[in-house]
C-alpha cells in the first residue's frame, strides 16, 4: 500500500510517499520524497497539504527521516574514524614507530627525528581529533590552490603576448642594427611557462583533472575511491613530496644567493640591496636572472604538498562517513579513457 501527499514549501513542490509491504511474517516500510516539476497537476486521489510547510527553514524536525530514507548507523571502523580522522591514526602509528626505533636504536632516520618533527606529529594527531578545525584548514588550502589556478590562467595570456612579441621581433630585427630584446623575451617566456605549471599543479589536483583510468574508476563507490586516494596519497605521493621539499629547500636558497659554504660552513646570505647580482643568470643572450624561478620550484612543491594534505583530509572524512565534510562533488567532465 502506498500513501502520497504533496506539499508546497513556497519555493518548490515536494511529493512525499511511504510504501508498506507485508506478507509471510515480515513487514517493511519505504519512505522518501522527491521534487515535483512546476507544471505538475495534482491527480485524483492525491492529498494536497497546502500551507503545511510554508518555509523550508521552519520545517519540522521529524522530516529528517524522510530526507534520509534508510539511515544506517556507522560501522565499527567508521565510528573509530569519526572520533579520530584516519590520517590521525597514520600519524599515531608513525609516532609509535619512532618511539620503537629510538628505543631499539635502529640505524634509520626514524630513530633520529628532530624535536620539531615530534612536535609536528603530536600536533597532527591532536588536530585530527577536531574535524571542524581540520575542515577549515582544508578549505583554506583549497582557496590558495584556486588562487594559484586563477593566476595561472592570467599567466597563460602573458605567455601568449610574450611569444607573440618574440615572433614579431624575429622578422623585424632586419630593420634595426641589433636584436630587440630577443634573448630577454625567450628567457621570460620559458620562465613564465614554468611558473604556470607550478601554479597549476595544485589547482589541477584540487579539481580532479589529473589522469585516471576512468572506465575502471567510474564504477567504484565513493568510499572505495576515497580509500584508494587516501592510501596512495598518504603512503606514496606525500612521502615523495616531502622528500622533494627536503632536496629543493637548499637549492632554492642557493638560487637566491645563499652561500652555504661561507663562514666555515655556517652559510651566509648576500649583503647589500643589489642581491639580484648574486643570482644565477640564464645562458640566453639576454642573461636574465633565473634565481626567482628556480626558487619558485620550491614554492610550487609547497602548494602541491598542501593540496595533497587537503585531499587526504577530504578522503578521510568520506571514509569516516562524514560526507557533509567530505564535499563529494559531481563532475561534469566527460568520461576519458587514459
C-alpha positions, 0 to 999 in steps of 0.5 A: 500500500502506498500513501502520497501527499504533496506539499508546497514549501513556497519555493518548490513542490515536494511529493512525499510517499511511504510504501508498506509491504507485508506478507509471510511474517515480515513487514517493511516500510519505504519512505522518501520524497522527491521534487515535483516539476512546476507544471505538475497537476495534482491527480485524483486521489492525491492529498494536497497539504497546502500551507503545511510547510510554508518555509523550508527553514521552519520545517519540522524536525521529524522530516529528517527521516524522510530526507534520509530514507534508510539511515544506517548507523556507522560501522565499527571502523567508521565510528573509530574514524569519526572520533579520530580522522584516519590520517590521525591514526597514520600519524599515531602509528608513525609516532609509535614507530619512532618511539620503537626505533629510538628505543631499539636504536635502529640505524634509520632516520626514524630513530633520529627525528628532530624535536620539531618533527615530534612536535609536528606529529603530536600536533597532527594527531591532536588536530585530527581529533577536531574535524571542524578545525581540520575542515577549515584548514582544508578549505583554506588550502583549497582557496590558495590552490584556486588562487594559484589556478586563477593566476595561472590562467592570467599567466597563460595570456602573458605567455601568449603576448610574450611569444607573440612579441618574440615572433614579431621581433624575429622578422623585424630585427632586419630593420634595426642594427641589433636584436630587440630584446630577443634573448630577454623575451625567450628567457621570460617566456620559458620562465613564465611557462614554468611558473604556470605549471607550478601554479597549476599543479595544485589547482589541477589536483584540487579539481580532479583533472589529473589522469585516471583510468576512468572506465575502471574508476567510474564504477567504484563507490565513493568510499572505495575511491576515497580509500584508494586516494587516501592510501596512495596519497598518504603512503606514496605521493606525500612521502615523495613530496616531502622528500622533494621539499627536503632536496629543493629547500637548499637549492632554492636558497642557493638560487637566491644567493645563499652561500652555504659554504661561507663562514666555515660552513655556517652559510651566509646570505648576500649583503647589500640591496643589489642581491639580484647580482648574486643570482644565477643568470640564464645562458640566453643572450639576454642573461636574465636572472633565473634565481626567482624561478628556480626558487619558485620550484620550491614554492610550487612543491609547497602548494602541491604538498598542501593540496595533497594534505587537503585531499587526504583530509577530504578522503578521510572524512568520506571514509569516516562517513562524514560526507557533509565534510567530505564535499563529494562533488559531481563532475561534469567532465566527460568520461576519458579513457587514459 
